[in-house]
Amino acid sequence: MSDSLSALISLQDQYPQNELIQLIKECISSSKNKFNFMWVPSHVCIPGSEKSDLMAEEAVTSGSTPSITKTIAKAQKRILT
């Protein structure tokens, strides 16, 4: 589930320009698991929604660059277990 409609639409793009979207699509296509994505309106009865938005904004404004590889690897590990 995501409240980012633009992110979900980006995942539908056959040839995404964004590197993170490309990596996500590669992980999805190489997985044996089935994925369903769902858009949900933001801040509608979802516990932790406000906190996750604050954390995302903090990450954007902090100037630090997250390690996408580690994030993808962690996601794959959680998906496969």
Backbone as a chain_set.jsonl record, in Angstrom:
{"seq": "MSDSLSALISLQDQYPQNELIQLIKECISSSKNKFNFMWVPSHVCIPGSEKSDLMAEEAVTSGSTPSITKTIAKAQKRILT", "coords": {"N": [[0.841, -1.17, 0.0], [0.427, 2.233, -0.713], [0.528, 5.767, -0.356], [1.314, 7.274, -2.361], [0.44, 8.053, -5.33], [1.74, 8.767, -7.669], [4.138, 7.338, -7.485], [3.232, 4.706, -7.683], [2.138, 4.768, -10.24], [4.474, 5.197, -11.658], [5.664, 2.711, -11.412], [4.272, 1.292, -13.265], [5.275, 2.08, -15.656], [6.783, 1.093, -18.627], [9.417, 1.576, -19.441], [11.069, 2.925, -17.227], [12.594, 6.011, -16.227], [13.699, 6.713, -13.835], [16.135, 5.662, -11.56], [15.734, 4.307, -9.117], [13.125, 3.334, -9.407], [13.594, 1.607, -11.541], [15.267, -0.284, -10.263], [13.522, -1.305, -8.318], [11.585, -2.466, -9.964], [13.169, -4.443, -11.17], [13.754, -6.057, -8.955], [11.196, -6.955, -8.344], [10.518, -8.348, -10.695], [12.416, -10.377, -10.658], [11.721, -11.865, -8.52], [10.003, -14.671, -7.096], [7.667, -14.3, -5.912], [4.298, -13.015, -5.721], [3.051, -9.796, -6.354], [0.946, -7.236, -5.205], [-0.158, -4.03, -5.655], [-1.466, -1.201, -4.019], [-3.208, 1.822, -3.952], [-3.714, 4.157, -1.405], [-5.538, 6.766, 0.131], [-3.764, 9.451, 1.654], [-3.106, 9.761, 5.161], [-5.492, 8.64, 6.194], [-6.916, 7.123, 8.56], [-4.708, 5.421, 9.087], [-2.454, 3.948, 11.082], [0.54, 5.462, 12.162], [0.99, 6.899, 9.865], [1.416, 9.709, 9.768], [3.888, 9.862, 11.065], [5.541, 8.43, 9.309], [5.47, 10.11, 7.089], [6.761, 12.371, 8.15], [9.295, 11.286, 8.628], [10.07, 10.686, 6.015], [10.163, 13.249, 4.896], [12.189, 14.323, 6.471], [14.339, 12.757, 5.644], [14.612, 13.63, 3.024], [15.271, 16.328, 3.35], [17.6, 16.223, 4.838], [19.906, 15.898, 3.404], [21.534, 13.725, 3.245], [22.525, 10.762, 1.522], [20.795, 7.868, 0.984], [21.684, 4.377, 1.068], [20.804, 2.69, -1.596], [21.196, 0.109, -2.516], [21.577, -1.442, -0.177], [19.078, -1.082, 0.957], [17.372, -2.263, -0.945], [18.36, -4.883, -0.848], [17.702, -5.581, 1.781], [14.938, -5.448, 1.591], [14.437, -7.467, -0.276], [15.3, -9.682, 1.192], [13.425, -9.725, 3.275], [11.118, -10.166, 1.815], [11.528, -12.681, 0.742], [11.504, -14.307, 2.944]], "CA": [[0.0, 0.0, 0.0], [1.155, 3.49, -0.777], [-0.297, 6.954, -0.583], [1.944, 7.989, -3.468], [-0.112, 7.599, -6.605], [2.759, 8.942, -8.71], [5.086, 6.222, -7.381], [2.578, 3.513, -8.222], [2.045, 4.953, -11.692], [5.834, 5.011, -12.178], [5.93, 1.274, -11.49], [3.6, 0.77, -14.458], [6.018, 2.533, -16.829], [7.558, 0.0, -19.207], [10.82, 1.989, -19.483], [11.204, 4.038, -16.281], [13.84, 6.77, -16.258], [14.191, 6.809, -12.468], [16.955, 4.499, -11.219], [15.114, 3.564, -8.027], [11.993, 2.604, -9.989], [14.186, 0.5, -12.305], [15.724, -1.3, -9.313], [12.336, -1.929, -7.724], [10.993, -3.336, -10.987], [14.057, -5.594, -11.324], [13.532, -6.927, -7.792], [9.875, -7.564, -8.491], [10.515, -9.329, -11.791], [13.284, -11.512, -10.343], [11.148, -12.584, -7.385], [8.991, -15.682, -7.395], [6.457, -13.894, -5.2], [3.315, -12.198, -6.419], [2.91, -8.493, -5.719], [-0.235, -6.423, -5.476], [0.03, -2.671, -5.172], [-2.74, -0.539, -3.782], [-3.139, 3.225, -3.543], [-4.615, 4.564, -0.33], [-5.425, 8.198, 0.417], [-2.871, 9.694, 2.787], [-3.62, 10.171, 6.475], [-6.862, 8.197, 6.417], [-7.017, 6.008, 9.523], [-3.582, 4.505, 8.975], [-1.534, 4.22, 12.185], [1.92, 5.742, 11.783], [1.056, 7.621, 8.597], [2.04, 11.013, 9.966], [5.294, 9.642, 11.399], [6.274, 8.039, 8.101], [5.612, 11.318, 6.273], [7.803, 13.194, 8.767], [10.579, 10.628, 8.391], [10.389, 10.853, 4.596], [10.556, 14.646, 4.703], [13.488, 14.474, 7.123], [15.334, 12.124, 4.775], [14.797, 14.483, 1.847], [15.897, 17.601, 3.714], [18.851, 16.031, 5.576], [21.036, 15.984, 2.489], [22.272, 12.47, 3.174], [22.091, 9.875, 0.453], [20.663, 6.499, 1.489], [22.229, 3.31, 0.237], [19.691, 1.998, -2.239], [21.536, -1.308, -2.603], [21.275, -2.072, 1.101], [17.634, -1.051, 1.139], [16.81, -3.28, -1.837], [18.754, -6.187, -0.318], [16.882, -5.837, 2.967], [13.566, -5.697, 1.134], [14.412, -8.8, -0.884], [15.421, -10.67, 2.257], [12.144, -9.791, 3.976], [10.121, -10.724, 0.9], [11.804, -14.098, 0.524], [11.342, -15.094, 4.179]], "C": [[0.886, 1.234, 0.0], [0.164, 4.628, -0.949], [0.283, 7.796, -1.715], [1.451, 7.418, -4.796], [0.931, 7.713, -7.71], [3.793, 7.818, -8.677], [4.492, 4.951, -7.974], [2.427, 3.592, -9.736], [3.413, 4.734, -12.332], [6.178, 3.536, -12.317], [5.265, 0.628, -12.698], [4.346, 1.131, -15.738], [6.897, 1.397, -17.347], [9.056, 0.313, -19.225], [11.026, 3.173, -18.54], [12.573, 4.704, -16.379], [14.495, 6.826, -14.881], [14.91, 5.522, -12.071], [16.323, 3.66, -10.108], [13.926, 2.747, -8.534], [12.507, 1.414, -10.802], [14.611, -0.636, -11.375], [14.552, -2.038, -8.67], [11.709, -2.903, -8.713], [11.847, -4.583, -11.217], [13.865, -6.582, -10.176], [12.208, -7.663, -7.907], [9.909, -8.657, -9.552], [11.393, -10.543, -11.494], [12.754, -12.343, -9.17], [10.12, -13.607, -7.857], [7.661, -15.338, -6.729], [5.547, -13.048, -6.076], [3.136, -10.894, -5.637], [1.613, -7.832, -6.151], [0.012, -5.055, -4.868], [-1.321, -1.995, -5.063], [-2.489, 0.896, -3.335], [-4.158, 3.463, -2.444], [-4.453, 6.063, -0.117], [-4.56, 8.406, 1.659], [-3.642, 10.137, 4.019], [-5.059, 9.761, 6.725], [-6.833, 6.933, 7.277], [-5.899, 4.977, 9.383], [-2.596, 4.841, 10.086], [-0.112, 4.435, 11.674], [2.08, 6.539, 10.512], [1.775, 8.958, 8.743], [3.53, 10.863, 10.248], [6.1, 9.279, 10.155], [6.465, 9.228, 7.167], [6.709, 12.221, 6.826], [9.184, 12.599, 8.524], [11.013, 10.78, 6.935], [10.856, 12.271, 4.322], [11.929, 14.907, 5.305], [14.6, 13.889, 6.252], [15.637, 12.993, 3.567], [15.576, 15.733, 2.205], [17.241, 17.439, 4.41], [20.079, 16.137, 4.684], [21.842, 14.704, 2.406], [21.68, 11.591, 2.077], [21.991, 8.458, 0.991], [21.297, 5.502, 0.532], [21.076, 2.497, -0.333], [19.954, 0.495, -2.281], [21.192, -2.032, -1.311], [19.769, -2.129, 1.327], [16.971, -2.132, 0.293], [17.129, -4.676, -1.296], [17.927, -6.549, 0.907], [15.453, -6.167, 2.564], [13.456, -7.093, 0.537], [14.456, -9.882, 0.188], [14.093, -10.834, 2.988], [11.068, -10.423, 3.104], [10.294, -12.235, 0.788], [11.632, -14.946, 1.777], [9.911, -15.137, 4.615]], "O": [[1.945, 1.268, 0.627], [-0.881, 4.486, -1.585], [-0.199, 8.894, -1.993], [1.983, 6.432, -5.306], [1.001, 6.854, -8.59], [4.273, 7.389, -9.727], [5.173, 4.21, -8.683], [2.573, 2.586, -10.431], [3.51, 4.158, -13.416], [6.902, 3.15, -13.235], [5.654, -0.465, -13.111], [4.081, 0.554, -16.792], [7.666, 0.807, -16.588], [9.877, -0.587, -19.045], [11.147, 4.309, -18.999], [13.584, 4.035, -16.588], [15.712, 6.973, -14.776], [14.368, 4.427, -12.224], [16.373, 2.431, -10.157], [13.745, 1.597, -8.132], [11.92, 0.333, -10.755], [14.352, -1.806, -11.656], [14.595, -3.257, -8.503], [11.347, -4.023, -8.352], [11.307, -5.667, -11.436], [13.819, -7.793, -10.392], [12.117, -8.852, -7.603], [9.394, -9.755, -9.34], [11.143, -11.626, -12.021], [13.292, -13.409, -8.871], [9.46, -13.426, -8.88], [6.653, -16.007, -6.956], [5.989, -12.444, -7.053], [3.078, -10.9, -4.408], [1.239, -7.871, -7.323], [0.355, -4.945, -3.69], [-2.202, -2.187, -5.901], [-1.668, 1.152, -2.455], [-5.308, 3.033, -2.534], [-3.336, 6.576, -0.179], [-4.625, 7.621, 2.604], [-4.68, 10.793, 3.93], [-5.784, 10.479, 7.413], [-6.736, 5.818, 6.763], [-6.138, 3.78, 9.546], [-1.965, 5.897, 10.052], [0.377, 3.668, 10.844], [3.206, 6.833, 10.112], [2.64, 9.297, 7.935], [4.344, 11.635, 9.74], [7.215, 9.766, 9.971], [7.507, 9.346, 6.521], [7.501, 12.775, 6.063], [10.136, 13.328, 8.244], [12.195, 10.982, 6.657], [11.831, 12.479, 3.6], [12.741, 15.626, 4.722], [15.679, 14.471, 6.144], [16.785, 13.083, 3.133], [16.449, 16.158, 1.448], [17.966, 18.422, 4.562], [21.173, 16.434, 5.163], [22.748, 14.601, 1.579], [20.494, 11.676, 1.757], [22.998, 7.893, 1.416], [21.426, 5.762, -0.664], [20.45, 1.708, 0.376], [19.034, -0.301, -2.1], [20.589, -3.105, -1.335], [19.252, -3.124, 1.835], [16.093, -2.843, 0.78], [16.263, -5.551, -1.287], [17.5, -7.694, 1.056], [14.832, -7.063, 3.135], [12.498, -7.818, 0.809], [13.738, -10.878, 0.105], [13.682, -11.955, 3.288], [10.201, -11.139, 3.607], [9.312, -12.976, 0.745], [11.614, -16.174, 1.691], [9.594, -15.753, 5.632]]}, "num_chains": 1, "name": "protein.A"}
